[in-house]
Structures are given as structure tokens and as C-alpha cells.
Amino acid sequence: MPRRINRKYTDEERSKIWDRYKVGDSVKSIARSHHRTSSSIHGYLSRTGGIRPPVRKRPDQSLSLGEREEISRGIVAGLPIRTIAKDLGRAPSTISREINRNGGADAYRATLADKNAWARALRPKVCRLVLNRPLCQQVETKLRIKWSPQQIAGWLKREYPGDEWNQVSHETIYRSLFIQARGALKKELQEYLRSKRHIRRARTSTLKDDGLGGIAGAISISERPAAVEDRAVPGHWEGDLIEGSNKTCVATLVERHTRYVMLAKIDKKDSETVVNALIKQSRQLPSELYQSLTWDRGTEMSKHHRFTLETDIKVYFCDPKSPWQRGSNENTNRLLREYLPKYTDLSIYSQSELDWVARQLNERPRKTLEYETPAARFNACVASTG
């Protein structure tokens, strides 16, 4: 069997691989275009955790290859160091150190000296999480309770305003997780990330097809008042069902102004059961904080008239195949999958357990709230209603 030749990637190939990976192309498609195996591409990307290495640049003050060639010629011609330095516009000490660190006048070669200088310049900056262990421990603690790196970074800014030593960017946290050579965060903490990936991936989105749904008398989302659209006032909610195995499901509700989450246990998916559960849930809040509900086209809300009649809460429906129109709820459902995974029998969760899950999300800082928590924002709204 012929031995496979291990051909290295050229700089141009590396650049194209990272360009395609950044825009979300799959590893398989990248591999096909470069006539490589998927494992080869994945191995190359995983060396830096799926994070593109910065392009190395030679500092302006460093000696160039051309200057080193002049130094080499000067040595061969027997010129004094001060004369070589004067011709290059450099300090004599610079020329002297350059020659001495590369074997002295007898062994100095311009190309080899330039190559050695490029290698010596590799000085990875020590990560702040390595230098500041208390900060690292705080990051680890928040990751273990399923806070995202972005939430942690935002919370640190609010917790330590003006104190950069105790702040860290979300990108630094990701790099410390995916590039183990940094020695900051343990690899096991990757399991607490929402995506469960071990390397960075470009963000991609797909639309869920919810079907048209035969809903009589449905009021279109286009008729929703402007006050609901701009999130200026609290009291307007988005809802949906997340499903598990054996036809089990849980109702999810998100308040648009505060991103506050409520969950309701559903025994069956039929409209009668779902509406009864939503009616019960609505009575836990003041009427000022529950004025409208936006749902997708699922037939579980076919009895929306009875819900509105008993609660005085208007129901609006998304356009067909447009679940993104209730974006806050869609995003929350993705977060909830950390606690309520797909293909899990959701009937095993009691209402108290679902309340605990909702509390976990409500106590996470949110970027869209300037890293305030939904619970704090919602409680302020409750207090304002008297």
C-alpha cells in the first residue's frame, strides 16, 4: 500500500480555509474544495480552537532582511560596526547585539539571522485569567451555572466598574476554553457552553417550519399595536410550546420588555389543555403586566377566543412559516434546551422544577438589558404597578 504524503498547507490555503470557516461553511465542504480529508481540516482548525490566529507582522523598529544583508556584506568587507550602523541609520549597539546573538562575525548569515529573529518574536501574551486567579475562579463558577461568556463579561463590567483588572472580555473566555495551551480554564468547562462544541463556529440560523395551522379568527401580528412592537412598555408576551419525546411538551412565555420567562406544565398538546394552562398562568400576574400574547401558527391555540374571553388578553399570530417574528421566545427556547433537552420525556418535570428552570434564566444578566437580569427588570415593573 503506497504511503500517504503529508502535504503541508500553504499560506494561501490556510487563508482560504479560515475565510470559508468564518462564513459558516462546513468542514466537509472545505475539505472537498482543498482535496483533503475532513479530519485533516478539523485537525488544523482545532489546533487553535476554531479561532483564526492573528496575522503576524514585523514591528517597524525591527531589522529587515535587507538590513541584515547589508550587515552580512559589511562583515565580509571588514567594515567596523560603527560604519555599518551609520550606513543603516541604526545604533551601533543594535548592530553589535544582532551579530553576537547570531553566532558572531564568523558565523553570521543574513537569512538564518532573520529566520531566528522571527522565531524569537513568538511571545504569547499571558492571559489575564492566568494572572488573576480570583477572576478565573469567578468565571469558572458562572460557567458551571450555565452563564454564557458574554453574560459573564457583561456582569463583570457592572460588578467592577472602572476596574479593568477584574474584567475580562467574552472573547478571552472563549479563547481560554478552546485554546488549552493558555492554561487558564479547564477543558471540562466546555461542556457547560450552550453549543457543547469544542471549537468556535460561525453563527448560523435556520427557520423552523411550524406549518400553517387552521386557526379561525386569528388576528395577524401586523395588527399588533406600535407599543408592542417597540417594547416600550411591559405586559406583552410571546409564547410557544417546546416538545419532548412521547408527545410531551412545556409552554414557554417570555415578556418582551424585560425578557422575563415563565413556564407552564402541559399534560397534553390539545388546545383545551393548553388554553387552560395559559389561563391559570395568566392569573398569577397583575392585569397591567399581561395585556397581549403573540403565538405562532400552532393549532394548540385554536381556542384562543376562550383564552381572550376569560383573561381579557389579546392574542396575535405570526405569519405562516415565520416563527422569527417572536424572536424573544425563539431565543429563550434555545436557552431552555440546556435544561429541557430534545428527545427527553418532559412529563417528568413538575411545575416546581419548571419554575426553578425559569428562575435560572431570569437571574442571568442579558446583553439586551445592558447586563441587568430579567428578574430585576421585571420586579421593578411589578413594583411600579403598586
Secondary structure, 3 states (H helix, E strand, C coil): CCCCCCCCCCHHHHHHHHHHHHCCCCHHHHHHHCCCCHHHHHHHHHCCCCCCCCCCCCCCCCCCHHHHHHHHHHHHCCCCHHHHHHHHCCCHHHHHHHHHCCCCCCCCCHHHHHHHHHHHCCCCCCCHHHHCHHHHHHHHHHHHCCCCHHHHHHHHHHHCCCCHHHCCCHHHHHHHHHCHHHCCCCHHHHHHCCCCCCCCCCCCCCCCCCCCCCCCCCCEHHHCCHHHHCCCCCCEEEEEEEECHHHCEEEEEEECCCCCEEEEEECCCCHHHHHHHHHHHHCCCCHHHCCEEEECCCHHHCCHHHHHHHHCCEEEECCCCCHHHHHHHHHHHHHHCCCCCCCCCHHHCCHHHHHHHHHHHHCCCEHHHCCECHHHHHHHHHHHCC
